[in-house]
Amino acid sequence: MPEFRLPPGRKTVIGMIHLQPLPGTPFHEEGEFRDILERAVASARALAAGGADGCLIQTVDRVYSTEDASDPARTVAMGLITDAAVRAVADTPGFLVGVQIMRNALSASLAVAKVSGGHFIRAGALVGMTLSPHGMVTPDPLAVAEYRKRISAGSVGMIADVDSMHFRWFGGEKPTAEVARAARGMGADAVALGDPDEARTHELIASVRRAAPGLPVVLAGHTDHANAARLLADADGAFVGTCLEEGGWGGRIDADRVRAYVDIARSLESR
C-alpha cells in the first residue's frame, strides 16, 4: 500500500461512521453486533455513493479506558467491521477508510487498519496530555512509533487531534500551532482541529499554517452544510458527522446529504 497522504488540491470530505457499543464493552447488547456491522457497511456505501473521499469508523462505547488499550473482543469486532467496509467500497478508487478506537487506543487502531486494509487512524491524543470525562489521557508517542514500525504500518496514516472536542492541551496554555508542529514531529500526517466558535477555528488554522507549512489541516467536526463553504475555504478537509445522518447523531448516513455537502466542497476547489 502506498504512503498515506490527503489528495493535494482537494477538499477531503471524510464522513463519520459512529458505531454502537461493541462486544467487550459494558454497554454492548448481546446479539447486536451483526446489525452494527451491516449499518457501518451501509454507511460506507452511502458515503461513497454521495461522492465523499472517505470514512472514519469510530467506536462510541460510552465509557473508555484512558490507556492505549482495547479489549480483545472489541478489537476483533472493529477489525471485522473495517474489513467489511473496505470490501464494500473497493470499487470506489481512492476512497479512504479510517479507524478510531476511542478513547486513545492508537496501537489497536493501527493494527486494525494495517490488517483490515484501512488507510489511516485518527489519534485523539498523540502528543500532550488531555483531560477527558474518563480521566487523564496520557499519550506515549514513542511506544506508538515503535509499534507502528514493528507491524510495518508506516503506510497507515495518522491524523492527530491538536485542539478539538477530543483534545485540549493540559497543563498550561500551549499554542495549538506548537502542538501541531510537535504532532508532525511524532509522525502525524495531518492534524485535526475545530471549535464551535467559527472565528476561533479560522484563527487556529491560520496559526498552524504559519508554524507548520505544508501540514494538512482537517476540521475536527463542528461543520455542516451551512458553514462548510466558509470553514473549508481555509481547511484541507473535514470530518463530517451529524449533518449527514438521518435523524441526527448516530442515524444512518444519507447519500443525498453527503452529495450536497460534497458539492459545496468541490465548488471551493474550482476557485
Salt bridges, closest charged atoms under 4 A:
ASP53 OD1 - ARG10 NE 2.52
ASP53 OD2 - ARG266 NH2 2.85
ASP61 OD2 - ARG74 NE 2.64
ASP83 OD2 - ARG87 NE 2.90
ASP161 OD1 - ARG122 NE 2.76
ASP163 OD1 - ARG168 NH1 2.72
ASP163 OD2 - ARG200 NH2 2.88
GLU178 OE1 - LYS174 NZ 3.22
ASP189 OD2 - ARG148 NH2 3.25
ASP195 OD2 - ARG168 NH2 3.36
ASP195 OD2 - ARG200 NH1 3.12
GLU198 OE2 - HIS202 NE2 3.84
GLU198 OE2 - ARG230 NE 2.59
ASP234 OD2 - HIS202 ND1 2.59
ASP236 OD2 - ARG209 NH1 2.85
GLU245 OE2 - HIS18 ND1 3.03
ASP256 OD1 - ARG259 NH1 2.78
GLU269 OE2 - ARG266 NH1 2.74
